[in-house]
């Protein structure tokens, strides 16, 4: 795709977001299933081989995976596996359940329509609905330890410095 093609696709979206700021606010979601055997969390993806592309709200055609969705899916998968591992370690019987992550984005920031609009998720919510007989203390312990040991959750909570490099030229 050439830059002018992208500009042509995004121009009406930018105009829409300028005129109707609320239309740029979109909630992305990812779901996981904890019902499988072993320490797994199944996360649905649109394809076996994932191709990442622009979200429809930024001019994408909707045929490629959105990296924002993939980030939430990574959180769901990691949190689900961590929860099952913690429950297993504690001897808690978690028969199944679901994990849901939702994140709110304001695409005005992504498209440069409003410099005050954030680029990236404004809020993220992670929810577990479990099929398990746990008392309040067990639920609190399970949640606390899942939060503590979930790599993706902790990465999002305590964002590390990210080094970005752009290498151009001939590949070796």
Beta strands, then each sheet from edge to edge (+ up, - down):
strand 1: 25-33
strand 2: 42-43
strand 3: 52-53
strand 4: 65-66
strand 5: 94-106
strand 6: 121-132
sheet 1: 2+ 1- 5+ 6-
sheet 2: 3+ 4+
end
